[in-house]
Every structure is written in C-alpha cells, then in structure tokens.
Amino acid sequence: MERENVSLALAALAQSTRLDTFRLLVRHEPDGLPAGDIARELAVPHNTMSSHLGILSRARLVRSERRSRSIIYRADLDRLREVVTFLLKDCCGGHPGVCAPLIDALAPCCSPKETLDG
C-alpha cells in the first residue's frame, strides 16, 4: 500500500462523524447498513451523511451495493487491514517482545465460527 493511500484513509477517519460511521459499519459486518439507518443511528442529517459516506468511499474504507431500492454500506475490512499493516509493518525494530502487547490488543474480538461439518 502506498503512503498516499494510507494518508487518504487516515484523513477520512480524522473527522469524528466519519470515524463514528466507520466504527458503526465495522460493528454491522458482514450485513452492512442502509445510509438512512446510519444517519438515524448517528443523528446526522441524510444529506450530510451522504457526503461523509462519499468521502469514506473515495478513501476505499467503505463499499456500497444496491439492494432493491436501498444502497447498503459496508466497512471494507481488507482496506482496514492494509492500512493497519502499513502502519505496523516496521514495528518495534525487530523486537517481538515490544510488539506483543500491541498484537494481543489487535487479536480478533470474536471467536471463530464453527464450520458446518465440524
């Protein structure tokens, strides 16, 4: 990932409503939310939310898809992983013990789902 792309993503998240929007969408993965639901949940006017979603989309932090008459927005977790990986790639100068608490804090918050045949 290039520095400019990371800068664009971080700039998009540097505004509080967009940060709240992204975190809300992360919580609603993998289903996503319609724009109107996001606006209501965060008490933001619809036209303002549309602008924020556009900025997050241009930063490739959210994706949208049309479902019937609604546009559903989802957090792009692959993009989030790329940004975090870029930031941490050279972490701790090769001293894994220094990075261990950070890695532990980034561990998945959800236990893996059981497979259907297991």
C-alpha positions, 0 to 999 in steps of 0.5 A, a space after each residue: 500500500 502506498 503512503 498516499 493511500 494510507 494518508 487518504 484513509 487516515 484523513 477520512 477517519 480524522 473527522 469524528 462523524 466519519 470515524 463514528 460511521 466507520 466504527 458503526 459499519 465495522 460493528 454491522 459486518 458482514 450485513 452492512 447498513 442502509 445510509 438512512 439507518 446510519 444517519 438515524 443511528 448517528 443523528 446526522 442529517 441524510 444529506 450530510 451523511 451522504 457526503 461523509 459516506 462519499 468521502 469514506 468511499 473515495 478513501 476505499 474504507 467503505 463499499 456500497 451495493 444496491 439492494 432493491 431500492 436501498 444502497 447498503 454500506 459496508 466497512 471494507 475490512 481488507 482496506 482496514 487491514 492494509 492500512 493497519 499493516 502499513 502502519 505496523 509493518 516496521 514495528 518495534 525494530 525487530 523486537 517481538 517482545 515490544 510488539 506483543 502487547 500491541 498484537 494481543 490488543 489487535 487479536 480478533 474480538 470474536 471467536 471463530 465460527 464453527 464450520 458446518 461439518 465440524 
